[in-house]
């Protein structure tokens, strides 16, 4: 079913480059479809409005940093009693400096806060978003906490972020391990030329 849907997307949306990822036999909810980032809005619009599948619900937008790309996932569904279905739609952003996607808020109102969270945590900018600002961190927070290259700032507004006298031993050990992982990550990124 995913193969049929990816072929349909490619026939209806120019340059979608839809391909099935992790294809498994069975229901539509298994596996996912990867599309080109520049066509994400057109693909979502097609998936919402086509007569055969009609994914009329956006359940979740999530993002993952894989170092070589930032992947944004859209979990879509249709809860029709006679024909329920789900789909995971994925796109990969290779520009880590200024990752951008078109907002799907015009299709599903549920995208509003989810795109803001993806921006706040991973730095993905959503073009034409009606209220594009941070939602979890303060507006003047530095960096994006779910990026693998994120470095926790030492101070925020003259307050120490992780003061030694306020932390227990387990938290201190976690911070030491985290800093070591950050240093190792920096070395790997330099070796890769990133």
MARKOL-124790 format. One record per residue (C-alpha): x, y, z; residue in three letters. Coordinates in steps of 0.1 Angstrom, whole numbers, padded with zeros to 4 digits, always signed. Example, Ala and Ser with C-alpha at 12.3 -4.5 7.8 and 13.67 -1.06 7.14 Angstrom:
+0123-0045+0078ala
+0137-0011+0071ser
***
This chain:
+0000+0000+0000unk
+0029+0024+0007unk
+0043+0017-0027unk
+0010+0026-0043unk
+0008+0058-0022unk
+0043+0069-0031unk
+0037+0063-0068unk
+0005+0083-0065unk
+0024+0112-0048unk
+0050+0112-0075unk
+0024+0113-0102unk
+0004+0141-0086unk
+0032+0163-0070unk
+0061+0174-0092unk
+0095+0168-0077unk
+0082+0151-0046unk
+0107+0122-0051unk
+0086+0100-0028unk
+0101+0067-0018unk
+0091+0041+0006unk
+0114+0036+0037unk
+0113+0003+0056unk
+0086-0013+0035unk
+0067-0041+0052unk
+0038-0061+0041unk
+0005-0053+0057unk
-0012-0022+0068unk
-0005+0014+0057unk
+0008+0022+0092unk
+0040+0002+0088unk
+0070+0018+0072unk
+0071+0054+0060unk
+0074+0076+0029unk
+0103+0100+0024unk
+0098+0131+0003unk
+0119+0161-0009unk
+0118+0189+0016unk
+0109+0216-0010unk
+0077+0197-0018unk
+0065+0190+0018unk
+0036+0214+0017unk
+0023+0202-0017unk
+0026+0166-0006unk
+0007+0172+0026unk
-0020+0191+0007unk
-0024+0163-0017unk
-0025+0137+0011unk
-0052+0157+0030unk
-0074+0164+0000unk
-0072+0133-0022unk
-0103+0112-0023unk
-0088+0078-0019unk
-0067+0083+0012unk
-0076+0117+0027unk
-0053+0120+0057unk
-0073+0146+0075unk
-0056+0146+0109unk
-0021+0157+0117unk
-0011+0137+0149unk
+0025+0147+0155unk
+0054+0166+0140unk
+0087+0155+0154unk
+0123+0161+0145unk
+0156+0141+0149unk
+0192+0153+0144unk
+0213+0126+0127unk
+0244+0149+0123unk
+0244+0145+0085unk
+0208+0157+0084unk
+0178+0169+0104unk
+0148+0146+0098unk
+0113+0160+0102unk
+0085+0135+0106unk
+0048+0140+0101unk
+0024+0114+0116unk
-0008+0116+0096unk
-0040+0098+0101unk
-0076+0094+0091unk
-0099+0080+0117unk
-0128+0070+0095unk
-0146+0042+0112unk
-0148+0021+0080unk
-0113+0027+0068unk
-0089+0040+0094unk
-0053+0046+0083unk
-0020+0062+0094unk
+0011+0073+0076unk
+0046+0085+0087unk
+0058+0111+0062unk
+0095+0120+0064unk
+0118+0147+0049unk
+0155+0153+0054unk
+0171+0187+0057unk
+0208+0186+0050unk
+0214+0224+0056unk
+0223+0224+0094unk
+0230+0261+0094unk
+0196+0273+0083unk
+0172+0243+0080unk
+0139+0254+0064unk
+0105+0239+0055unk
+0072+0253+0045unk
+0047+0254+0073unk
+0016+0232+0071unk
-0004+0253+0095unk
-0027+0263+0066unk
-0036+0226+0063unk
-0039+0215+0099unk
-0042+0239+0128unk
-0025+0213+0150unk
+0008+0221+0132unk
+0011+0255+0149unk
+0025+0245+0183unk
+0043+0214+0169unk
+0062+0234+0143unk
+0071+0259+0170unk
+0085+0231+0192unk
+0105+0217+0163unk
+0119+0252+0157unk
+0127+0257+0194unk
+0144+0223+0200unk
+0161+0218+0166unk
+0162+0251+0149unk
+0140+0242+0119unk
+0125+0274+0105unk
+0090+0270+0091unk
+0083+0294+0062unk
+0049+0313+0065unk
+0043+0301+0100unk
+0017+0325+0117unk
+0036+0328+0150unk
+0072+0317+0145unk
+0088+0320+0179unk
+0101+0298+0207unk
+0076+0279+0227unk
+0096+0260+0254unk
+0128+0280+0259unk
+0129+0318+0265unk
+0131+0339+0234unk
+0167+0349+0241unk
+0179+0313+0248unk
+0211+0304+0229unk
+0211+0273+0207unk
+0187+0244+0201unk
+0187+0218+0229unk
+0179+0187+0208unk
+0208+0193+0183unk
+0236+0168+0187unk
+0261+0197+0186unk
+0242+0217+0213unk
+0264+0231+0240unk
+0246+0241+0272unk
+0253+0277+0280unk
+0271+0284+0314unk
+0250+0314+0323unk
+0215+0327+0314unk
+0207+0363+0324unk
+0236+0363+0350unk
+0223+0330+0365unk
+0245+0299+0364unk
+0226+0273+0345unk
+0240+0243+0365unk
+0254+0256+0398unk
+0277+0231+0415unk
+0262+0237+0450unk
+0226+0229+0437unk
+0234+0196+0420unk
+0235+0161+0434unk
+0262+0136+0426unk
+0243+0118+0399unk
+0236+0150+0381unk
+0272+0161+0383unk
+0283+0128+0368unk
+0257+0131+0340unk
+0270+0166+0332unk
+0306+0154+0331unk
+0296+0125+0307unk
+0276+0150+0286unk
+0305+0174+0283unk
+0328+0145+0272unk
+0302+0134+0246unk
+0300+0170+0233unk
+0338+0172+0230unk
+0338+0138+0212unk
+0311+0150+0189unk
+0330+0182+0181unk
+0361+0161+0172unk
+0340+0138+0149unk
+0324+0168+0132unk
+0358+0184+0126unk
+0370+0151+0111unk
+0340+0150+0088unk
+0346+0187+0078unk
+0313+0199+0093unk
***
